[in-house]
Amino acid sequence: MTLKFVEDGMEKLTIILPTLIDLKNGVDVKGEINKKIDEKEYDHYVMDLSELEFIDSLGLGILVGIQRKINALNKKIIFKNPKESIKRVFEVTQLQRVFDIVEE
């Protein structure tokens, strides 16, 4: 699992997701992200999906849970640069209506 965090002072935390989020690594991904969120509060969060190639239903639930957690802190989260395959998953599950998705 290659989960990366890039901090921009107190303003922004970018979370670069691994290529795969599934039953095998999902609990670890969720734990590491939640730990980072709990350690320090940022003004906004960016979930970088550019390296993510596959996500199962557990992974989708993790993303929804992280968004809810950040929204509960009254902070903003965006989901950046999903691959076409991930965009299709979001469309089929209608999560494109829930997530603020941007492409840069």
N, C-alpha and C positions, 0 to 999 in steps of 0.2 A: 504494500500500500504506500502510495506516495501522496500524502496530504501535505499541502504547504500553506503557510500563513505569511502574508506580507503586511506589515504594519506601516501606516502613514501617520505617525504621531498619535494623537488622541482622536484624530478625525475619522480615519477609515481603516478597517480591517478587510483585506482581501483573502478569501479562503479559496485556494486552488484545489479543486477536487481531483481524486485519482481517476485513472481510466475506467475503473469498474467500481460500482457500489452494488453489492448483492448480499445474500445471506451469509457468506463467508466473512466479509469484512465490514458489513454494515454497522454492527454494534461498536466496533473499534472507531470507525469514522465518526459516528454520532458522539461517542464519548470524548474523542479528542476535540471536536468542534465545540461541544458544550463546555468542556473544561476551559477552552480559550475564551469563550464568551463570558464565562463566569469570572475569569481572572481579571478582566479589565473591560470597562465599558467604552465603546467608541460611538461617534456621532452617526456613522452609517457603516453598513456591511455590504461587501460585494462577494457573491458566490460565483467564482470563475468556473464555468463549465467547459472551457475550451479543450481540456484534455479528456473529459468524460465521454466514453464511447458506449457504455452499457450501464443501465440502471434497472433494477427489478422493483417489484412493489414495495419491498422493505425499504429500499433506497428512496423511493418517492415519498414514503411516509416519513422518513428521516428529514428530507428537505422541507416538507410541510411543517413538521414539528419545530425545526430550526426557525422557519419563518415566523411561526406563532410565538416562539420564545422572544425573538428580536422585536416583533410587533408589541409584545407585552411590555417591553422596555421603552416603548414609544420611540423606537429608532427605525430607520429605513433600511431595507435590504433589497438589493437588485440581483438578478440572475443574469450573468453576462456570457455572451458568445457560445450558446449551445450549438453543437453539431446538428446537422439535418436530422439524423436518426433520433437524437434526444428531443428535438423540436416536435417530431412526429409523436413520440411517446407523450409529451405534454399535451398535444392536440387531442389524441385519443382519450386521454384521461381528463381532458378539459382543464388541466392545470395552467395552461396559458392564460386562463381567466383569473387565476389566483396569484400567479407569480408576476412580478414586474420584470419582464425580459427585455434586455437591451443587447444590441450588437454594435461592436466598435471595430 
